[in-house]
Amino acid sequence: MTPSWTFAVGRDDLGRTTVADGPAPELADGEALLRVDRVGITANNVTYAVLGETMRYWEFFPAGPRGLGAEWGLPPLWGFAEVVASTVRGVEPGQRVYGYLPPAGHLVVRPERVDAGGFRDGSVHRAELPSPYNAYRLTTGDAAYQAAREDLLILFRPLFFTSFMLADQVADNDFYGARTLVLSSASSKTAYAAAFELHGRGPRLVGLTSPGNVAFTESLGCYDTVLPYDRIVDLDLDPTVYLDLSGAPGVRAALRECLGDRLIRDIAVGLTTGIPNADAAGEVFFAPNQMRKRRRDWGRDGLDQRFADAWQRFAAVAAGWVDVHAGAGPEDLRQAWLEVLAGRTPPRVGHVVQL
């Protein structure tokens, strides 16, 4: 039987890692086997692990069936996989899919709602988890797919979906009446993709970042103003919405002190510092909620086409903003994980690993 492996991290210490070897899983009726092919490691994946308990991210790929104890977790990744075996009509060996994948050699899925665009994993343990993470898109039926830009899709697509939905929600609410939108962690991919979508549509965009990332963030051209965190006092006293992607308590406190009641909305979007920010913010943005609204408004095909159009515009520009660092195998996956976890990855760098 074909050998397989699984990379796992300590649920109480994300810097503790292990690789467990084992045989490739066998299939039951109604299942298909995916060989995980090419994945990315970004701060987004660290977020899944940090929020693994509270947001149930550990439950997508349980460690137990892979021979690992309860102290281990599998941080979900995004990327491409190949169907290598299937008992399901319409899901055929050789098909290539994009979706939510474990840091492992293989994944067993139970395809449902199979159509020309792909399928959903109907495995029992995923039934109560957020449905957008259970979709697997065939490259042949994906309006956003371009073979030459696979690495961009790996690195940016889940982030860009969040950015696209965030920008859409802000615009859908008439920018909450703000004249200024402030985004923290402005050099992060999720932040500047949202800024790309929002730029020129009304409010002034201000990006907050660390002093060492100011020049890079300014070079993107997505923000009207870029400030280091220690210059928050230079903000104009406009009605302001804060889109918090950093999770840093000190930044929020400084912003509230500077703006006072001019801070009319405080929205937690994610975190890149490893400090959960949901409790301190006024509200939390969750992309699937806005996605469900737009599916009602536009229909599934309408949402997919709008996303694909936005992605193609963004990808054409973002190709010049990222340097792909490509690795191969479990050890390079581990090294990329540890580097991103420690915050050592420069904003221009994106880690992609061929498995």
ZIHUMO-V783560 format. One line per field, one symbol per residue. ss: DSSP state (H for helix, E for strand, C for the rest). A space follows every 50 residues. Layout:
ss = ???
//
This chain:
ss = CCEEEEEEEECCEEEEEEEEEEECCCCCCCCEEEEEEEEEECHHHHHHHH CCCCCCHHHCCCCHHHCCCCCEECCCEEEEEEEEEECCCCCCCCCEEEEE ECCECEEEECEEEEECCEEEECCHHHCCCCHHHHEEEEHHHCCCCCHHHH HHHHHHHHHHHHHHHHHHHHHHCHHHHCCEEEECCCCCHHHHHHHHHHCC CCCEEEEEECHHHHHHHHHHCCCCEEEEHHHHHHCCCCCEEEEECCCCHH HHHHHHHHHHHHEEEEEECCCCCCCCCCCCCCEECCHHHHHHHHHHHHHH HHHHHHHHHHHHHHHHHHCCCCEEEEEEHHHHHHHHHHHHHCCCCCCCEE EEEEC
//
